[in-house]
Amino acid sequence: MTDIDKMAAELKQKRDELALQIKLGSMEANEEWNELEKKLNDFVAKAKVEETASGVSNALSTLGEELKKGYERLTKAL
């Protein structure tokens, strides 16, 4: 399992944990959740081509960190 695969698995797990809390969260949290879902879908799609495209790894890491920070913001907000 690559580092990107591990990060994707961790992000999906955090997403699942937050999904339950989001249902009880504010409208603002819901809006941020929707944005993070779009970014996660983008991350997962790009992760699939990471093995064949050089330079994508850095972009994926940046996007992964952005997702992680977004999930942390939501966790604090809830």
N, C-alpha and C positions, 0 to 999 in steps of 0.2 A: 504494500500500500504506500503510495507516494505521500509526500507532505501535503500536497494539494488535496489528495483524497481524504487524508485525515482531517484537514481543515474543513472540507465540505461536510464530512460526517459530524464534526463538532458544531458547525453552523446549523445543520439540520436539526440536531438534538436541541440546541438552544432555541431554535424557532419553535419546535414542538412544545417545549416548556412554556414559552411565552404565549403561545396561541391560546392556552386556557386563560391566562391572566388578561390577555387583550380583550376577550369577550366582556370582561368586567371593567375595562379601562375607559378612558375618556375618548372623545372624538379626535382630539389631537393625537393621542397614541394610536388610534386606528389609522389615521392618515399616514403617520410615520411607518406603521406596520406595512401598509400597502406599498409604500416606496421601497422598503426593505425587501419585500417579497419580489418586486420587479428586479432589484439588484441581485438577489439570491438566484433567481432564474437565470440572469445574465451570467453570474459566476459559474453556476453549474454547467451551462452551455459552453462557456469558454474553457472550463476545466477539461472537457472532453477532447478539445483540440490542443490542449497544452503540450502534449507529448510530441506533436509534430510542428509546432510553431515556436521558434526561438523568440525570446523577449516577452512572451505572453506570461511567463511565470511571475515576473515582476508586477505586471499589471494585475494579475490574479491575486497576488499577495496584497497589493494596495486595496483592491476591491474587498478582499476578505477582511482586512483590518477595518475598513469602513463599515462593513456589515457588523463586525464584532462590536465596534464602538456604538453603533446604532442600537444593537440589542442591549448593550449595557445602559444606554440612556433610557430605553424603555423599561428595563428592570428597575432603575432608580425611580422612574416616574410612577411606577405601579407600587 
